[in-house]
Amino acid sequence: MALSLMWAQASAQTVPGPEAPALARQVCVTCHGPGGRTDSGQFPSLAGQSEAYLLAQLKAYRDHGRANLNAQRFMWGVTSWLSETDLQSLATYYAAQPPAPPRGGGRSPEQQAAYARGQALFLGGEPARGVLACMACHGAQAQGLGSIPRLAGQNARYLALQLVVFKGHDRADGAPMAAQAGPLTPEQVQDLAWYLQAL
Amino acid sequence: MPNRRPHALIRLCLLAWALGLCALLATPAQAVPAFARQTGENCVACHTAFPELTPFGREFKLNGYTWGERAATPLALMMQASVTQLAQSQDAGGRTLMPHDGDLQLDRLSVFAAGKINDHVGGYTQWAYNNNRTKGQDGGTVGHAGIHDFDLRAVQRLRLAGKDLVLGLNLNNNPSLQDVWNSTPVWRGIPVTGSNLPRPQPLGGFMLDGALGQKVVGLGAYAWWDRQWYGELSTYGSAVNTWRVLSTGVSLDSMNRLRGYNNPYWRLAWNREWGAHSLMLGHYGMVADKYPEPGTAHGGTDRYTDLGLDAQYQHLSDPSIFSLQGSLGHERQNLRASFARGAASHPDNHLQALRLKATYLYERTYGASLAYVDVRGSRDAGLYGRVRDSATGTLVSDRPDTQSYVAELNYNLNPQMRLILQYTGYLKWNGASANIDGRGRRPSDNNTLFMGWWFLF
């Protein structure tokens, strides 16, 4: 009986339900994890990300505005066969998912020091070198706003990688960030990434 | 006639041609194989070290190769060239054991037709010309053309108990060709590609290790639920009559024939992906009734029961990718027909094999792998012959036991091209650790050094 009920449910739902776009469940999940939460340092968590930002980035991949190597390898192709409706549906879905929890508990003294340096940089910037406080745009909790992305809880490796991408001017919309990321030393990039993933 | 070697100038020209082609093709990937053209993806989205699949690649295959837009010309080409050196190319009697030892060879040309047919149906087929299939009368080799792979799928995507379910039907010409993990017989890649020059080969091959490839047709159904559980049941028979296209190029006189079309193959796998990690634990098996004499399809049959446990772990990150595959296989051989004909000394035999492989890939460019294979089985002079010491007459071996390793370095100039340096070593050969032919030959005399070029475009 239970089997037949399950089968009836399966047969009835040949069109994916409204709780998640089929694309997210069947395709995006392989890299971005279930519900858009992943521990991979190669691919970002998408859960809880700003809808406007997600949509803008999906379009940037499709139009090749984001041109770093991994964007070309993984996202140019998959976005090339998505419609405007698909892009909007994915952005709405991932924005509505609960964000990934903070990472990086149980820090060593060195990691605590890096966290503190990253926190200071995020909250206050480094005016002497022309680096603005990150919180000015990304919010006090790095929660993002509109087309400014959420950074809190993102994997440190991915964050560090993106700061390097900005330095390389491989994102069409990245001019403001290129200016900010340019003066950052490799150590400051790591400090910021460590702090942000723990938020 | 002794082994023919091209003039040194010709070899130099061939080498220059190969390197020139490398340079010509080592441009940013615009001309990419059929699936990449269909999806718009870079090859590395689906593959780690080709043909090993990423989680994305596995999903693409299980979904019937239907993602993306149908290509106008769903074709791709593959070309392989190599140089192979056998440690001791002549036996004690001065007989040459491998033609073209140390010669540059254009090994194989393949054409692929691959892609989606509609949103529910897709597949691929590979047709190949193998330049070095068998030894020729003149001491060289004889080429051969025919089908290699055929994998056609029809899929339906459903929801079951709130989770995604992919149901598929599959038609193929080699058991486990349909599998998506790289620990099953067709795709375990020990090695992925190696020398195809005819040369001494160890005995003791499993039914699933190539004996049925391009000789059978299999129709099966599979289910892939929650990206976690995979189950499949297929049934196989000889690719003759209606299905003859799936064995094109294989002579009916030499074809291993199965009884009927009810020889089952099955597969169960548990899969989990988290972060950069991917793990699979699985089981596969087949029961096949095979006529003992190739080319014949009447009289009694031998029954082969292959059972395997396999596992795969992948860590996919940037710049490093690391993967491990392992399988433990057991084959029970009920050789009732061969025994009755005197071709086997025992009616019941068995084989078992342990295979382990580790692969590392840096920046999707620099690869290294190390594999170990240990095959053991019951003694049978009828099947494996009885090797005796030529001087004393004492028995050396009548077993199939072979231990070998394969070490490989490769350089992927771009996703379509690979340079390979590979060494295959033997610690034991057909049950003997020394004197494997009764005349002093050592297992390591069959070691091979292989340098290959692989182009795919």
Interface residues (C-beta under 8 A of the other chain):
Chain A: M6 W7 Q9 A10 S11 Q13 T14 P16 G17 A22 R25 Q26 V27 V29 T30 C31 G33 T38 D39 S40 G41 Q42 N70 Q72 R73 F74 W76 G77 V78 S80 W81 R157 L161
Chain B: A36 T39 G40 E41 N42 V44 A45 T54 P55 F56 E59 N63 W67 G68 E69 Q156 R157 L158 R159 L160 A161 D164 L165 R227 E273 W274 G275 A276 L316 S317 D318
